[in-house]
Amino acid sequence: MGTPGRCSKYLGVNKRRRPRAQPPHGSKKIMTDLDFARHYYAEELRAVANLRSEALVKAFAKVPREHFLGPGPWQVFSVNSESDWTTKAADPRELYHNLLVVIDAER
């Protein structure tokens, strides 16, 4: 998920083992893989964009990106690698990285 080497030290992620999905503090809800991907994405953005608003981080963790896009696979672009590619599958978890998603390729 994402670029483990870049954000791992900020997120407290063990590079050898996938972090366990934990519900938000005080919640008894069990997180699905997609919930976990959204939460991880929000924390990744907090680290790379130096987000200071907790409300904004919570919004990134809650709002489903895939609801604003057509069906996958999706064409995505990474500013860091300055390249674009198409996701391997229509799995929305692939959208939860620090990527731009092409909405209209003809524009």
N, C-alpha and C positions, 0 to 999 in steps of 0.2 A: 504494500500500500504506500504510494508516494515514493519519496526518496528517503529511505530510512537513515542514511548517513547524515543528511542535512539537518533534520529536525529531531532526531532521536534523543540527543542530549537535552533538548529543551522539553521534550514530552515525557522523559523518563522511560523510554521504550528500550527494552532489551533487544538488541539486533538479532540475537540467535533465536528468540522465541516470540511469537506473535502475542501482543498484549492481550490480556483477558478482558472481555467486554464487561464493564462494570456499570451498573445503573448510576445515574447522577446522585450526588450526595443527598441522602434523605428520601430517596425514592425506592420503592420495592419492585418497580417494573423491571422485567428482564429485557435486556437489549437484544434485538435481532442483529444479524450481520450488517444489514443496511443501516440500522440505527447506529451501530458502532462505527461504520464507515463515515457517516455524517458527523459524528462526534469527533472522530480522529481528524477529519477534514477541517472542522472548525478550529481545533487546536493547532493544526498545521498552519492555517492562515493566521492565527494569533501570533505564532512564532515568526513566520516569514514577513508578515505585513505589520508587525508590532502593533496589533490591535489592542486598544486600551479599554474599549467599551465592552463590558460583560454582556450587555443586551445584544450587541452585534454578534458576538461569538455564539451566544445562544440561538440567535436567528439562523446563523449559518449551520448550526447543528440540527435545527428543527425543520427548515424549509427544504422540501424535496426538489432538487435541481431537475430531476428527470421529468417532472410534471410540466416544465416550461419548454421541453424539447420534443421533437418527434421521436418515433421509435428508433432504437439503436440497430446496429452499431452506429457510433457517432464519430464525426471527424473532430479531432481535438488538436490544440496547438500549445506547445510549451514555450514560454518566453525564455526560460533558462537554456534550453537546447536550441532555440530558434528553429524548430522543426514541427511539422504536423504529421499526423497519422490517423488512421481509423482504428477505433477500438476493436478488439478481437471478437467481442460478443455484445449482445444487447443487455448486459448486466449493468444495472445502474451504479453498482459499487465502483465501476471504472471511472465514473464522473467525479468522484470525491477525492480529487487531488488538486493541486494548485495548477489548473489547466484552464485554458479558454476553450469553449465549445463552439464550433461553427454552427450557426443557426440557419444562415442562408448563404450557401457557397457561391451563388451567382452574383452576390453584391460585392 
